[in-house]
Amino acid sequence: MYSVNYHRAASVADAAKLAKGDAKLVSGGMTLIPAMKTRLAAPSDLVDISRIDALKGIKVSGKTVTIGAATTHYEVATSDKLAKACPALSHLASMIGDPAVRHRGTIGGSIANNDPAADYPAAMLALGATIVTNKRQIAAEKFFKGLFETALKDGEIVTAVTFTAPAKAAYEKFRNPASRYAIVGVFVAKGADGVRVAVTGAGDDGVFRSRELETALAKQFDAAALTSAKVPARALMTDMHASADYRAHLIVVMARRAVAAANA
């Protein structure tokens, strides 16, 4: 490690003032700290936002769900309120990493980092969520820009996510056995505005919606509707874990499992 200045922010406004220049925000630190250890990141300052109460908690008001950015994966996975409103998101959180990661990592950190194999971005897209920052509200469709890229600007901090609980939803992923990141993860949601299917772990440009699967499921929200469905491999990644063609196949398999789980 190297010399770095540490600050514990007392409020969101305090954090925004401290997050200048080469400073980085940190909450769980599940990505940033390993990156610093390997010198892939070298911030001059760390601004700790994990103790800001305004960034924590899960609220359910009618069908509207709001989750604070500093809420841990464990809290998302074990919330009784969320389990009733959107059990698919609780299930997703329960599959992230290992117990140590789930007790430290946060939903806001995962979304802001936008790792191409992270789970939450798929949920946000499929649920039609809104990402709330200290400056504005951003639709998930416009928030995720590409690999590790978001619409966040300098001094902008994710404070919460909010969405309308779907009528049906489920998430299934084919995970890397070592990291537990998604080689392919598919979140399916059926709500008042129709069916949305979002895919993580597979896209060359990060998380994306599958229009092919959405079209098929709009006609019949049943796993059988995807029997002959195909996802183009041309925009999917090939790496040491899986080829683009294999990922294209896995997307349909995971989508069928997700729909079956949503209907169960």
C-alpha positions as CSV (number, residue, x, y, z in Angstrom):
1,M,0.0,0.0,0.0
2,Y,1.0,3.6,-0.2
3,S,0.3,6.9,1.7
4,V,-3.4,8.0,1.5
5,N,-5.5,10.4,3.5
6,Y,-8.5,9.0,5.2
7,H,-11.7,11.0,5.9
8,R,-14.9,9.8,7.6
9,A,-17.7,11.8,6.2
10,A,-20.4,12.9,8.6
11,S,-23.1,13.6,6.0
12,V,-23.7,13.3,2.2
13,A,-22.9,17.0,1.9
14,D,-19.7,16.5,3.8
15,A,-18.7,13.6,1.5
16,A,-19.4,15.7,-1.6
17,K,-17.1,18.4,-0.3
18,L,-14.3,15.9,0.4
19,A,-14.6,14.0,-2.8
20,K,-12.4,16.3,-4.9
21,G,-9.6,15.7,-7.4
22,D,-8.2,12.2,-7.0
23,A,-10.3,11.3,-3.9
24,K,-12.4,8.2,-3.9
25,L,-15.5,7.3,-2.0
26,V,-15.4,4.1,-0.1
27,S,-18.1,2.2,1.8
28,G,-17.6,-1.6,1.8
29,G,-14.4,-1.2,-0.3
30,M,-14.9,-4.6,-2.0
31,T,-13.5,-3.4,-5.3
32,L,-11.5,-0.3,-4.4
33,I,-9.3,-1.7,-1.7
34,P,-8.1,-4.7,-3.8
35,A,-7.5,-2.3,-6.7
36,M,-5.4,-0.1,-4.4
37,K,-3.4,-3.1,-3.2
38,T,-2.5,-4.0,-6.7
39,R,-1.8,-0.4,-7.6
40,L,-4.6,-0.4,-10.2
41,A,-6.1,2.6,-8.3
42,A,-4.1,5.2,-6.4
43,P,-6.4,7.8,-4.9
44,S,-4.9,10.6,-2.9
45,D,-7.8,10.5,-0.4
46,L,-10.4,8.0,0.8
47,V,-13.8,9.4,1.8
48,D,-15.6,6.8,4.0
49,I,-19.4,7.1,3.7
50,S,-20.2,3.9,5.5
51,R,-21.2,5.6,8.7
52,I,-23.8,8.0,7.2
53,D,-27.2,7.0,8.5
54,A,-29.1,8.8,5.8
55,L,-27.6,6.3,3.2
56,K,-28.8,3.2,5.0
57,G,-32.1,1.3,5.3
58,I,-34.9,-0.2,3.3
59,K,-38.3,1.4,3.0
60,V,-41.4,-0.1,1.4
61,S,-44.4,2.2,1.0
62,G,-47.2,0.5,-0.9
63,K,-45.5,-0.8,-4.0
64,T,-42.6,1.7,-3.9
65,V,-39.3,0.3,-2.7
66,T,-36.4,2.6,-1.6
67,I,-33.0,1.2,-0.6
68,G,-30.2,3.4,0.8
69,A,-26.9,3.2,-1.0
70,A,-25.0,2.1,2.0
71,T,-27.3,-0.8,2.7
72,T,-25.2,-4.0,2.7
73,H,-25.9,-7.1,0.5
74,Y,-26.7,-9.0,3.7
75,E,-29.3,-6.5,4.7
76,V,-30.9,-6.6,1.3
77,A,-30.8,-10.4,1.4
78,T,-32.4,-10.7,4.9
79,S,-34.9,-7.8,4.9
80,D,-38.5,-9.1,5.7
81,K,-40.0,-6.0,4.1
82,L,-38.1,-6.5,0.8
83,A,-38.8,-10.3,0.8
84,K,-42.5,-9.5,0.7
85,A,-42.2,-6.7,-1.9
86,C,-39.5,-8.1,-4.2
87,P,-38.2,-11.5,-3.1
88,A,-36.2,-11.7,-6.4
89,L,-33.9,-8.9,-5.2
90,S,-33.4,-10.5,-1.8
91,H,-32.5,-13.8,-3.6
92,L,-30.0,-11.9,-5.9
93,A,-28.3,-10.3,-2.9
94,S,-28.0,-13.7,-1.1
95,M,-25.9,-15.0,-4.0
96,I,-23.3,-12.2,-4.0
97,G,-19.8,-13.3,-3.1
98,D,-19.3,-14.9,0.4
99,P,-20.5,-13.9,3.9
100,A,-17.6,-11.5,4.3
101,V,-18.5,-9.7,1.1
102,R,-22.2,-9.6,1.8
103,H,-21.7,-8.1,5.3
104,R,-19.4,-5.3,3.9
105,G,-20.4,-4.7,0.3
106,T,-23.2,-2.2,-0.5
107,I,-25.8,-1.9,-3.2
108,G,-24.7,1.7,-3.9
109,G,-21.1,0.7,-4.3
110,S,-21.9,-2.1,-6.7
111,I,-24.1,0.1,-8.8
112,A,-21.6,3.0,-8.9
113,N,-18.8,0.6,-9.9
114,N,-20.9,-1.1,-12.6
115,D,-18.7,-4.2,-12.9
116,P,-19.8,-6.0,-16.1
117,A,-20.4,-9.2,-14.1
118,A,-22.1,-7.6,-11.1
119,D,-25.6,-8.6,-10.2
120,Y,-27.4,-5.4,-9.1
121,P,-27.1,-3.6,-12.5
122,A,-29.3,-6.3,-14.1
123,A,-31.9,-6.0,-11.3
124,M,-32.0,-2.2,-11.7
125,L,-32.5,-2.4,-15.5
126,A,-35.2,-5.1,-15.3
127,L,-37.0,-3.4,-12.4
128,G,-37.0,0.0,-14.3
129,A,-35.3,1.5,-11.2
130,T,-34.3,5.1,-10.6
131,I,-30.9,5.8,-9.2
132,V,-31.0,8.7,-6.8
133,T,-27.9,10.9,-6.2
134,N,-27.2,14.0,-4.2
135,K,-27.9,16.1,-7.2
136,R,-30.6,14.3,-9.3
137,Q,-32.6,11.2,-10.2
138,I,-31.4,9.0,-13.1
139,A,-33.3,6.2,-14.8
140,A,-31.4,3.0,-14.8
141,E,-31.6,2.9,-18.6
142,K,-29.5,6.1,-18.7
143,F,-27.3,5.4,-15.7
144,F,-25.3,2.4,-16.9
145,K,-23.1,3.5,-19.8
146,G,-20.7,0.7,-20.4
147,L,-17.9,-1.3,-18.7
148,F,-17.3,0.3,-15.3
149,E,-18.9,3.5,-16.7
150,T,-22.0,5.3,-15.4
151,A,-23.7,8.6,-15.8
152,L,-22.3,9.9,-12.5
153,K,-20.5,13.2,-12.7
154,D,-17.7,14.6,-10.4
155,G,-19.0,15.2,-6.9
156,E,-22.1,13.1,-7.5
157,I,-22.9,10.4,-5.0
158,V,-25.4,7.6,-5.2
159,T,-27.7,8.0,-2.2
160,A,-30.5,5.4,-2.9
161,V,-32.3,3.4,-5.5
162,T,-36.0,3.3,-5.9
163,F,-38.4,1.1,-7.9
164,T,-42.0,-0.1,-8.1
165,A,-42.3,-3.7,-6.9
166,P,-43.1,-6.0,-9.9
167,A,-46.0,-8.4,-10.1
168,K,-43.5,-11.2,-10.8
169,A,-39.7,-11.3,-10.9
170,A,-36.7,-13.7,-10.5
171,Y,-33.0,-13.8,-11.0
172,E,-30.9,-16.7,-12.0
173,K,-27.2,-16.8,-12.7
174,F,-24.5,-19.2,-13.9
175,R,-21.7,-18.2,-11.5
176,N,-18.0,-18.5,-11.6
177,P,-17.3,-21.1,-8.9
178,A,-14.3,-19.2,-7.5
179,S,-15.4,-15.5,-7.6
180,R,-19.2,-16.2,-7.7
181,Y,-19.5,-13.4,-10.2
182,A,-22.0,-14.0,-13.0
183,I,-20.6,-15.7,-16.1
184,V,-24.2,-15.1,-17.1
185,G,-27.0,-13.6,-14.9
186,V,-30.6,-12.9,-16.0
187,F,-33.1,-10.9,-14.1
188,V,-36.7,-11.1,-15.4
189,A,-39.5,-8.8,-14.2
190,K,-43.2,-8.5,-15.1
191,G,-44.8,-5.3,-14.1
192,A,-47.5,-2.8,-15.1
193,D,-45.3,-1.6,-18.1
194,G,-44.7,-5.1,-19.4
195,V,-41.9,-7.6,-19.3
196,R,-38.2,-6.6,-18.9
197,V,-35.2,-8.9,-19.2
198,A,-31.8,-7.7,-18.2
199,V,-28.5,-9.6,-18.6
200,T,-25.2,-9.3,-16.8
201,G,-21.9,-11.0,-17.1
202,A,-22.2,-11.5,-20.8
203,G,-22.2,-8.2,-22.7
204,D,-19.2,-6.8,-24.4
205,D,-20.4,-3.4,-23.2
206,G,-21.7,-4.5,-19.8
207,V,-25.3,-5.0,-18.6
208,F,-28.0,-4.9,-21.2
209,R,-31.7,-5.6,-21.9
210,S,-32.6,-8.6,-24.2
211,R,-35.2,-7.4,-26.6
212,E,-35.5,-10.8,-28.1
213,L,-36.5,-12.4,-24.8
214,E,-38.7,-9.6,-23.9
215,T,-40.7,-9.9,-27.1
216,A,-41.1,-13.6,-26.6
217,L,-42.2,-13.3,-23.0
218,A,-44.6,-10.4,-23.7
219,K,-46.7,-12.8,-25.7
220,Q,-46.6,-15.5,-23.0
221,F,-44.9,-15.1,-19.7
222,D,-43.9,-18.8,-19.4
223,A,-40.6,-20.7,-19.8
224,A,-42.1,-22.5,-22.7
225,A,-42.2,-19.2,-24.7
226,L,-38.4,-19.3,-24.8
227,T,-38.1,-22.8,-26.2
228,S,-37.0,-21.6,-29.6
229,A,-35.6,-18.2,-28.5
230,K,-32.1,-17.1,-29.5
231,V,-29.9,-14.3,-28.4
232,P,-27.3,-13.0,-30.9
233,A,-23.7,-13.8,-29.9
234,R,-22.2,-10.9,-31.8
235,A,-22.3,-8.4,-28.9
236,L,-21.3,-10.9,-26.2
237,M,-17.9,-11.3,-24.6
238,T,-15.5,-14.2,-25.0
239,D,-13.0,-14.9,-22.3
240,M,-11.3,-17.7,-20.4
241,H,-14.5,-18.6,-18.8
242,A,-16.9,-18.9,-21.7
243,S,-17.2,-18.1,-25.4
244,A,-19.7,-15.6,-26.8
245,D,-21.7,-18.5,-28.3
246,Y,-21.8,-20.4,-25.0
247,R,-22.9,-17.2,-23.2
248,A,-25.7,-16.8,-25.8
249,H,-26.9,-20.2,-25.0
250,L,-26.7,-19.7,-21.2
251,I,-28.7,-16.5,-21.4
252,V,-31.7,-18.4,-22.7
253,V,-31.2,-21.2,-20.2
254,M,-31.0,-18.7,-17.3
255,A,-34.0,-16.8,-18.6
256,R,-36.1,-19.9,-18.7
257,R,-35.1,-20.8,-15.2
258,A,-35.9,-17.2,-14.0
259,V,-39.3,-17.2,-15.6
260,A,-40.1,-20.6,-14.1
261,A,-39.0,-19.3,-10.7
262,A,-41.1,-16.1,-11.1
263,N,-44.2,-18.2,-11.9
264,A,-43.6,-20.7,-9.0
